[in-house]
Amino acid sequence: MVMIVLSPSLQSFPPAEAIRSSHLDNYLRLPVQVSPPDSLSRFSFRKAPAFRNAGECGSVVSGIRGKTSVCDRNLVHVAITLDFEYLRGSIAAVHSILQHSQCPESIFFHFLVSETNLKNLVRSTFPQLKFKVYYFDPEIVRGLISMSVRQALEQPLNYARNYLADLLESCVQRVIYLDSDLVVVDDISKLWTTSLGSRTIGAPEYCHANFTKYFTARFWSDRRFSGTFKSRKPCYFNTGVMVIDLEKWRRDGYTREIERWMEIQKGDRIYELGSLPPFLLVFAGHVAPIEHRWNQHGLGGDNVRGSCRDLHPGPVSLLHWSGSGKPWVRLDSKRPCPLDALWAPYDLYGHSH
């Protein structure tokens, strides 16, 4: 059990400008326009408690004006998207990470957004949080996205993870990417220190899953496409929890590889599921395996009905409501699934009483 010491003394960290990558620069500059003010009026979050590192945590060096540099090697880097539809989930995810971390001051959050007025909401909810906000222009991928089995899977921000190596500063060599519909119930530093060996990404693999169903009959019947898995032993993995070696990603140009498969998909319809299949095409069979405890996924049911599901056997470090059923929606509708009660303690939505 980790004891958290409350403190009002943590620093707040200013948001970032957009990106450094020259070929994406025109897309990734913050736009002048902002979302309508009534978009945020729907949201009101309680202020989260402040947290302080335990005594055995390494020190985080302060730079100019007392601000921690994003390049500090003692930091744990976590990337999460923020959008209006899943904002409540993202806030709960951050809250859960801080609650269970022995060194919460050493966590740096990188928030990927397509709305430019979310930074103040984050700062008011987590006044001491170390974070930056990175604008991701939907136009980067809009022309590459094809129709999926569920409309939510077609949202451009789902594809922002493909561009993390461009979005984040070049000094950030590793990052944990997390979806917005999960909570962490263990110290995230354990996930951070996972060895990737020679691999670029690490994730829990599920080799018992029917891998063929993630691609169409056209894909498997055409050797130009199916041949990509020759000499590989591909397994399904969920892209909602990944540890990514950004240094290797940049060196080997994986963003362009993913884009190439998305371009092929537009003409040949080789898969049905949103942003997942391009990752499988590029990385399946070349993934550093991570313990299944770090992605108890599928709690949102299937992609249509969102029915209730049970936990997989074994220990749990992360609960993931992948699928169409989201815990905040089911709780508000008074029709929750039993496991939604495990998400509720991290929900900061609504005014304090």
C-alpha positions as CSV (number, residue, x, y, z in Angstrom):
1,M,0.0,0.0,0.0
2,V,1.3,3.4,-0.9
3,M,0.8,6.3,1.5
4,I,0.1,9.6,-0.1
5,V,1.1,12.8,1.8
6,L,-1.1,15.8,1.0
7,S,0.7,19.1,0.3
8,P,-0.3,22.5,-1.1
9,S,3.2,23.2,-2.3
10,L,3.4,21.5,-5.7
11,Q,4.1,23.7,-8.7
12,S,1.7,24.2,-11.6
13,F,3.2,23.7,-15.0
14,P,2.4,26.0,-18.0
15,P,0.9,24.5,-21.2
16,A,3.0,24.0,-24.3
17,E,2.9,25.5,-27.7
18,A,2.6,23.2,-30.6
19,I,5.3,21.2,-32.2
20,R,8.8,21.1,-33.4
21,S,8.6,18.7,-36.4
22,S,9.1,20.8,-39.5
23,H,6.9,18.7,-41.8
24,L,4.0,19.0,-39.5
25,D,4.6,22.5,-38.4
26,N,1.8,24.1,-40.4
27,Y,-0.7,21.6,-39.0
28,L,0.3,21.7,-35.4
29,R,0.3,25.4,-34.6
30,L,-2.4,26.5,-32.2
31,P,-5.2,28.0,-34.2
32,V,-6.8,31.3,-33.5
33,Q,-10.3,30.0,-33.2
34,V,-11.5,28.4,-30.0
35,S,-14.5,26.2,-29.2
36,P,-17.8,27.9,-28.3
37,P,-17.8,28.9,-24.6
38,D,-20.9,26.9,-23.8
39,S,-18.9,23.7,-24.7
40,L,-17.1,23.9,-21.4
41,S,-20.1,25.2,-19.4
42,R,-21.3,21.6,-19.3
43,F,-18.3,20.6,-17.2
44,S,-17.5,21.3,-13.6
45,F,-14.9,19.3,-11.8
46,R,-13.9,19.4,-8.1
47,K,-10.3,20.3,-7.3
48,A,-8.2,17.2,-6.8
49,P,-6.2,16.8,-3.6
50,A,-2.5,17.8,-3.8
51,F,0.1,15.1,-3.6
52,R,3.8,15.0,-2.6
53,N,6.6,12.6,-3.4
54,A,7.5,10.0,-0.8
55,G,11.0,10.4,0.8
56,E,12.6,7.7,-1.4
57,C,11.6,9.4,-4.7
58,G,14.4,10.9,-6.8
59,S,14.6,14.6,-7.0
60,V,13.1,16.5,-9.9
61,V,15.3,19.4,-10.8
62,S,13.7,22.8,-11.2
63,G,14.8,25.0,-14.1
64,I,14.0,28.6,-15.0
65,R,11.6,30.3,-12.6
66,G,11.3,27.1,-10.6
67,K,9.6,25.2,-13.4
68,T,10.6,21.6,-14.0
69,S,12.1,21.0,-17.4
70,V,10.3,18.4,-19.6
71,C,13.7,17.1,-20.4
72,D,14.4,16.1,-16.7
73,R,15.5,12.4,-16.8
74,N,13.8,11.7,-13.5
75,L,10.3,12.3,-14.9
76,V,7.7,9.6,-15.9
77,H,6.0,10.8,-19.1
78,V,2.3,10.0,-19.6
79,A,0.4,11.0,-22.7
80,I,-3.5,11.2,-22.7
81,T,-5.9,12.8,-25.1
82,L,-8.4,15.4,-23.9
83,D,-11.7,16.1,-25.7
84,F,-15.2,17.0,-24.6
85,E,-16.8,13.6,-25.1
86,Y,-14.2,11.8,-23.0
87,L,-13.0,14.6,-20.8
88,R,-14.6,13.1,-17.7
89,G,-12.8,9.9,-18.3
90,S,-9.5,11.6,-18.9
91,I,-9.7,13.6,-15.6
92,A,-10.6,10.4,-13.7
93,A,-7.6,8.6,-15.3
94,V,-5.2,11.4,-14.2
95,H,-6.7,11.3,-10.7
96,S,-6.2,7.6,-10.4
97,I,-2.6,7.8,-11.5
98,L,-1.8,10.4,-8.8
99,Q,-3.7,8.5,-6.1
100,H,-1.6,5.4,-6.6
101,S,1.8,6.9,-7.3
102,Q,4.5,6.9,-4.7
103,C,6.2,9.8,-6.6
104,P,3.3,11.9,-8.1
105,E,5.5,15.0,-8.4
106,S,7.7,13.1,-10.8
107,I,5.0,12.4,-13.3
108,F,4.7,14.7,-16.3
109,F,1.5,14.6,-18.4
110,H,1.4,15.4,-22.1
111,F,-2.2,16.2,-23.1
112,L,-3.1,15.9,-26.7
113,V,-6.1,18.2,-27.7
114,S,-8.0,19.4,-30.7
115,E,-9.8,22.0,-28.6
116,T,-7.7,25.0,-27.5
117,N,-9.5,26.0,-24.3
118,L,-9.0,22.9,-22.1
119,K,-5.8,23.9,-20.3
120,N,-7.5,26.1,-17.7
121,L,-9.9,23.4,-16.8
122,V,-7.0,21.0,-16.2
123,R,-5.1,23.5,-14.2
124,S,-8.1,24.4,-12.0
125,T,-8.8,20.7,-11.3
126,F,-5.1,19.8,-10.7
127,P,-3.4,23.0,-9.6
128,Q,-0.1,21.4,-8.9
129,L,0.1,19.1,-11.9
130,K,3.1,19.1,-14.2
131,F,1.7,19.1,-17.7
132,K,1.8,20.5,-21.2
133,V,-0.9,20.8,-23.8
134,Y,-0.2,19.9,-27.4
135,Y,-2.6,20.9,-30.2
136,F,-3.3,18.2,-32.7
137,D,-4.9,19.5,-35.9
138,P,-7.6,17.0,-37.1
139,E,-6.8,17.9,-40.7
140,I,-3.6,15.9,-40.4
141,V,-5.5,12.7,-40.6
142,R,-9.0,13.6,-41.7
143,G,-8.3,12.6,-45.3
144,L,-6.8,9.3,-44.1
145,I,-9.6,8.1,-41.9
146,S,-12.0,5.5,-43.3
147,M,-15.4,4.5,-42.0
148,S,-15.4,2.2,-38.9
149,V,-17.8,-0.1,-37.1
150,R,-18.4,2.6,-34.5
151,Q,-18.4,6.4,-35.2
152,A,-16.4,7.2,-32.1
153,L,-13.5,5.2,-33.6
154,E,-13.4,7.6,-36.5
155,Q,-12.6,10.7,-34.4
156,P,-9.3,12.3,-35.6
157,L,-8.0,12.6,-32.0
158,N,-7.9,8.8,-31.8
159,Y,-5.0,9.0,-34.3
160,A,-3.0,11.5,-32.3
161,R,-1.0,8.7,-30.7
162,N,0.5,8.0,-34.2
163,Y,2.2,11.4,-34.0
164,L,3.6,11.4,-30.4
165,A,7.2,11.2,-31.7
166,D,6.6,14.5,-33.5
167,L,4.4,16.2,-30.9
168,L,6.6,15.6,-27.9
169,E,10.0,17.3,-27.4
170,S,12.9,15.3,-28.9
171,C,14.5,15.0,-25.4
172,V,11.5,12.8,-24.3
173,Q,12.7,9.4,-25.2
174,R,10.0,7.2,-23.7
175,V,6.3,7.8,-23.0
176,I,3.3,5.8,-21.6
177,Y,0.3,6.3,-23.8
178,L,-3.1,5.8,-22.1
179,D,-6.7,5.9,-23.4
180,S,-9.2,8.1,-21.6
181,D,-11.5,5.4,-20.5
182,L,-9.4,3.7,-17.8
183,V,-8.1,4.0,-14.3
184,V,-4.8,2.9,-12.9
185,V,-4.9,1.1,-9.5
186,D,-1.1,0.5,-9.1
187,D,2.0,2.7,-9.1
188,I,2.6,3.7,-12.7
189,S,6.3,3.7,-12.2
190,K,6.2,-0.1,-12.4
191,L,4.8,0.2,-15.9
192,W,7.3,3.0,-16.8
193,T,10.3,0.8,-15.9
194,T,9.2,-2.1,-18.1
195,S,12.0,-3.3,-20.3
196,L,11.3,-3.1,-24.0
197,G,14.5,-4.8,-25.0
198,S,15.1,-4.2,-28.7
199,R,11.4,-3.4,-29.3
200,T,9.9,0.0,-30.0
201,I,6.6,-0.5,-28.2
202,G,5.5,-2.7,-25.2
203,A,1.9,-3.7,-24.5
204,P,0.0,-6.7,-23.0
205,E,-0.4,-9.2,-25.9
206,Y,-3.3,-11.6,-26.3
207,C,-2.1,-14.4,-28.5
208,H,-5.2,-16.6,-28.0
209,A,-7.4,-14.0,-29.7
210,N,-8.5,-14.6,-33.3
211,F,-6.1,-12.3,-35.1
212,T,-7.6,-12.9,-38.5
213,K,-10.8,-11.1,-37.6
214,Y,-9.1,-7.7,-37.4
215,F,-8.7,-7.7,-41.2
216,T,-11.0,-8.3,-44.1
217,A,-11.1,-11.3,-46.4
218,R,-9.6,-9.1,-49.1
219,F,-6.6,-8.5,-46.9
220,W,-5.9,-12.2,-46.3
221,S,-6.5,-13.2,-49.9
222,D,-4.0,-10.7,-51.3
223,R,-0.4,-11.6,-50.6
224,R,0.6,-8.0,-51.1
225,F,-1.1,-7.3,-47.8
226,S,-1.1,-10.5,-45.8
227,G,2.6,-11.0,-46.7
228,T,3.4,-8.3,-44.2
229,F,3.1,-10.9,-41.4
230,K,5.4,-13.4,-43.1
231,S,8.1,-14.5,-40.7
232,R,6.2,-12.9,-37.8
233,K,4.0,-14.4,-35.1
234,P,1.5,-11.6,-34.7
235,C,-0.7,-11.3,-31.6
236,Y,-3.5,-8.9,-30.9
237,F,-2.7,-6.1,-28.5
238,N,-4.8,-3.1,-27.3
239,T,-3.4,0.3,-28.3
240,G,-5.0,2.0,-25.3
241,V,-2.0,1.1,-23.0
242,M,1.4,1.2,-24.6
243,V,5.0,2.0,-23.5
244,I,6.7,3.6,-26.5
245,D,10.4,4.1,-27.2
246,L,10.1,7.5,-29.0
247,E,13.8,7.5,-29.9
248,K,13.5,4.3,-31.9
249,W,10.1,5.4,-33.3
250,R,11.7,8.6,-34.7
251,R,14.7,6.8,-36.0
252,D,12.7,4.1,-37.9
253,G,10.0,6.4,-39.2
254,Y,7.0,4.5,-37.9
255,T,4.5,7.4,-38.2
256,R,5.0,7.2,-42.0
257,E,4.5,3.4,-42.0
258,I,1.2,3.8,-40.2
259,E,0.1,6.5,-42.6
260,R,1.0,4.3,-45.6
261,W,-1.3,1.5,-44.3
262,M,-4.1,4.1,-43.8
263,E,-3.6,5.2,-47.4
264,I,-3.9,1.6,-48.6
265,Q,-7.1,1.2,-46.5
266,K,-8.8,4.1,-48.2
267,G,-8.6,2.3,-51.5
268,D,-8.7,-1.4,-50.6
269,R,-10.7,-1.7,-47.4
270,I,-8.4,-4.1,-45.6
271,Y,-9.8,-3.6,-42.1
272,E,-12.9,-2.4,-40.2
273,L,-11.7,-1.1,-36.8
274,G,-10.5,2.5,-36.7
275,S,-6.9,3.3,-35.5
276,L,-6.0,-0.2,-34.2
277,P,-5.3,-2.2,-37.4
278,P,-2.5,0.1,-38.6
279,F,-0.7,-0.5,-35.3
280,L,-1.2,-4.3,-35.7
281,L,0.2,-4.1,-39.3
282,V,3.3,-2.3,-38.2
283,F,4.0,-3.8,-34.8
284,A,2.2,-7.1,-34.2
285,G,4.8,-9.8,-33.7
286,H,7.4,-7.2,-32.7
287,V,5.9,-6.1,-29.4
288,A,7.6,-6.3,-26.0
289,P,5.1,-8.3,-23.9
290,I,3.8,-6.5,-20.7
291,E,1.9,-8.3,-17.9
292,H,-1.8,-8.5,-18.6
293,R,-2.5,-6.9,-15.3
294,W,-1.7,-3.6,-17.0
295,N,-4.6,-3.7,-19.3
296,Q,-7.8,-5.4,-18.0
297,H,-9.6,-4.3,-21.1
298,G,-13.0,-4.8,-22.6
299,L,-14.9,-3.6,-19.6
300,G,-17.0,-1.4,-21.9
301,G,-18.4,-4.5,-23.6
302,D,-18.5,-4.9,-27.4
303,N,-18.5,-2.1,-30.0
304,V,-22.3,-2.2,-30.4
305,R,-24.2,-3.0,-27.2
306,G,-21.6,-2.2,-24.6
307,S,-22.8,-5.0,-22.3
308,C,-21.4,-5.7,-18.9
309,R,-18.3,-7.9,-18.6
310,D,-16.2,-9.5,-15.8
311,L,-12.5,-9.1,-15.1
312,H,-10.1,-11.5,-16.6
313,P,-8.5,-13.9,-14.2
314,G,-5.4,-12.6,-12.4
315,P,-4.0,-9.5,-10.7
316,V,-5.2,-6.0,-11.7
317,S,-3.1,-2.9,-12.1
318,L,-5.2,-1.1,-14.7
319,L,-9.0,-1.2,-15.5
320,H,-9.9,-0.3,-19.1
321,W,-13.5,0.3,-20.3
322,S,-12.7,-0.3,-23.9
323,G,-15.8,-1.0,-26.0
324,S,-18.9,1.2,-26.4
325,G,-20.0,1.3,-22.8
326,K,-18.4,4.0,-20.6
327,P,-18.7,4.0,-16.8
328,W,-19.7,7.6,-16.5
329,V,-22.5,7.3,-19.0
330,R,-23.9,4.1,-17.3
331,L,-23.6,5.6,-13.8
332,D,-25.5,8.7,-14.8
333,S,-28.2,6.7,-16.5
334,K,-28.6,4.7,-13.3
335,R,-27.9,1.5,-15.2
336,P,-24.3,0.8,-14.2
337,C,-22.4,-2.5,-14.6
338,P,-21.0,-3.9,-11.4
339,L,-17.4,-3.0,-12.3
340,D,-18.3,0.6,-12.9
341,A,-18.2,1.1,-9.1
342,L,-14.4,0.7,-9.4
343,W,-14.2,3.7,-11.6
344,A,-16.5,6.0,-9.6
345,P,-14.1,6.8,-6.7
346,Y,-11.8,8.6,-9.2
347,D,-14.6,10.7,-10.8
348,L,-14.2,14.4,-10.0
349,Y,-17.1,15.6,-12.0
350,G,-19.6,18.0,-10.3
351,H,-19.3,20.5,-7.5
352,S,-18.0,19.6,-4.1
353,H,-20.6,19.3,-1.4
